[in-house]
Amino acid sequence: MISEAKNCQKWLSVVGIGENGIAGLNPIARSLLENAEVIFGGDRHLAMLPESAPRSGSLRDRQEKLVWTTPIEHSITEIIRRRGQSVCVLASGDPMCYGIGVTLIRRIPLSEMTIIPSKSAFSLACAKLGWSLTEVELLSLCGRDPNLLNAVLYPNARLLILSAGKQTPKTVAEILVEKGYSNSEITVLEHLGGEKERIVRGIAASWDANDIADLNAIALNCIADPNTIPLSRLPGLPDNAYHHDGQLTKKEIRSITIAALAPIPGQLLWDVGAGCGSIGIEWMRSDRRCRAIAIEQNSQRVSYIANNASALGVPNLKIVAGVAPNILTNLPQPDTIFIGGGLTAENLLETCWNALSAKGRLVANAVTVEGEQKLLQWQRELGGELTRIAISRAEPLGTFWGWKAIAPVTQWAVLKSKK
């Protein structure tokens, strides 16, 4: 929730600062910093400030300097409490590139803020490597699950990663080896733009650098091992990409289902009766801004969902263990709902339909006659599209080949705005 002020006076400045410190600030950023009554920053940022006033008449001797707390939410609350004072927040590089500026703008109107970026670590790294910034994958592992890396690995990919610390390059190397990219080239760029700048290079399979600085960025040139089969970001991953107990939407039906769900960046999906989580996982893999909640009552399958989500690069998939529809109460309102299991449970369709946002989309798959009858009943009332999906795969039949049918699926897709 954005905290509104009675007036739009700019009282908060967010100043990006590089490894070259105060000397690298432009005059506007320097002025905002010098005239702030309160300065928030990390220990490293505050250590860059001179102990004495840089020029006569500044407020340096009366400035209050506060270090970020853990959790950082306490500091955000304190910043908002200081509304009306002149507050300056020091940030690394570009505050709006995986930085504190993104967090602050969710709570404080832009009309009350002045944001002055410095060069981002990504821009500095590309300049050192001769890479085009528009042609690389950007990722931050600062305070984030390293398994996010799994979603952006593919042959010849170039990745730039904001590191969480000196151990992150080793963690990245281990993931690359595990995923079949052991020959990938790793470049660690320490203290970019400063006097301590250093570049360390190596190969994932033999990575053994132990003296890495805490402040570093990682560049990857991904080289697939000869037997590695890369995974597409499009829906329809191979069935063997998932751990499951048989409750898996087969890849052909999964592709059709994700197409019917029509993922849009930023939207939230409820995957009700998630099984091993394949629908929610592939929804999130379609775009890093897509969000999903997997609802599943079976404890073993809940474990499968968590493992699959991490292995396939979407560890932020939210998992809710429990029986629908009761467990759906108080969950964030979805933009889209998929019902893949428990379709005939009492009040499940009613609860999902009522929870769906205006103009939201609902897709349900039925494999039983009873489930199909339920969909027919609802389609008569609300409209939408009914589709019968029948898939057969060629398999060995003695010394010949024959067609083996996958259980046919009846799919209902409907928009809430239509009757």
Secondary structure, 3 states (H helix, E strand, C coil): CCCCCCCCCCCEEEEEECCCHHHHCCHHHHHHHHCCCEEEECHHHHHCCCCCCCCCCCCHHHCEEEECCCCCHHHHHHHHHCCCCCEEEEEECCCCCCCHHHHHHCCCCHHHEEEECCCCHHHHHHHHHCCCHHHCEEEECCCCCHHHHHHHCCCCCEEEEECCCCCHHHHHHHHHHHCCCCCCEEEEEECCCCCCCEEEEEEHHHCCCCCCCCCEEEEEECCCCCCCCCCCCCCCCCHHHCCCCCCCCCHHHHHHHHHHHCCCCCCEEEEECCCCCHHHHHHHHCCCCCEEEEEECCHHHHHHHHHHHHHCCCCCCEEEECCCCHHHCCCCCCCEEEECCCCCCCCHHHHHHHHCCCCCEEEEEECCHHHHHHHHHHHHHHCCEEEEECCEEEEEECCEEEEEECCCEEEEEEECCCC
